[in-house]
Structure formats: structure tokens, C-alpha cells
Amino acid sequence: MIAIAKNIRISPRKVNLVATMIQGKNAEESSLLLSRIPKKAASMIKKVLDAALANAKHNDGANTSGLVVKRILALKAPMLKRFRPISRGRAAPLLKRTSHIRIELG
């Protein structure tokens, strides 16, 4: 049972901080835990986790109470490249990072 969210507008480093909290835990308990964490990444991971639970229930007909978050990955996605003006008429690059979130339940 897998769910993937692509091109999420948050850096993978920030997602991994929250992802390590729920890896290896029960999926339903992880969903409750994510609703209590006050970080932007938590709400994004919760959406993907809920999609993975729905996939397990609909596609495989599995009982969702015994599922565990087997693996959660936050991978690099293409960056949005912007430029910011700095002194002497130059420009400094801004790399707005994005990520792909992948959750596997088992």
C-alpha cells in the first residue's frame, strides 16, 4: 500500500524532521500524532498517510487497524529558481526547494 505526493512546496529536510517521528509506528496512531504536531510538513504528510490508508482499504480490502508505516521518504524534486537583487546591480539566486513524499504501509 503506497501513496505518493509530488512537487510539494516544502524542502525535503523539513519533511524528514517530521517523517522520522512516525516511521515504524501504527498508521492510525501516526495520523493522530500528525494532527497534533505544529509544523507545516505534518499536515502535508498527514494527507499522504490518509491517502495510503484509503488505498489500502479500497484497493486491497485490508483492515487498516493493523497497518504500520513501513517506510516514509522525502525525496528531492525540481527546484524553483528565482533571483533576488543585491548590491551593485547584481542578483543572488534563491532556490525554492520542493519534495516528493512517498509512504509505504505494511
N, C-alpha and C positions, 0 to 999 in steps of 0.2 A: 504494500500500500504506500504509494508515493504521491506527493503533491509538490509542485514547483511554482514559484512566483519569480518572474523575470523582470529585470530592469527596474528594481525598486530603488527609489531615490534616497538611499542612505548608504554610508560606507560599510563595507563588509567587516571592518574592525569593530564597529559599534554593534553590529548584529551578533558577532561572535561573543561579545561580552554577555549578552542575554542567552544565547544559544547554549553555552556551557552550563547554564543553570538547570536546563530541562533535559539534557541528553541522558538517556538511561532511565528516566522516570516514567511512571504511568502516564498515558496520553491525556486522560481526563483530568487528572490532578495537575498536569502541566498546564492545561488550558485555564484552570482556576488560578494557578500561580501567575501566569502571564497577565491575567486581568488585574492583578494587584501590583505589578511592577511598574513604576512611574517612568518608563523610558519609551521613546518613540519606536524603537525596534521591537519592543514587547508586543505592541498592537499589531505590527506587521507579521511577526512570527505567529501570533495567535490566529490570524486569518488563514495562514497557510496550514497550520495544525488542524484547524476546523475543517478545511477542505480535505486534508488527508483522512480525517475521521469519516467524513461524508463519503469519500471514495471507497473506504474500506467497507462501509455499511452497504452502499449501493452496488458497487461492482462485484465485491467478493461475498457479500452477505455475512460478513464476520461480526462477531459480538465485540463491540467496541470497548467493553469494560476491561478486557484483559490485554489490550494493546499497549505496547511500550514504545517510546521514542527511541528507535534503534540507532538512527544516525541523523544529524542535522548539519547541513553545510551552508555556509555563506560564501559564495564564490564571487570573484571579481567579474564585473560586467563592464561594457564600454563606458568610458568617462565622457562627461560633457566638458568641453574645453572652452573656457571663457577667458577674457583678458581684462585686467584692471589697470587704469592709468596710474603711473607713479611719477616721480620727479624727473625733470629734464626731458619731458616728452616721450618717455619710454613706456613700455607696457609690461606688466608682470602676469604670468599665466595663473589661472585659477582652474584647478582640476576638481570638478564636481563628480564625486565617485558614486557609482551605482552598484547594485549587487543582485545576484540570483540567490534565492533561498530555496533549498531543497530539503524536504523532511521525509524520512522513511520510517514507517511503523512496522513493528514485528511482533 
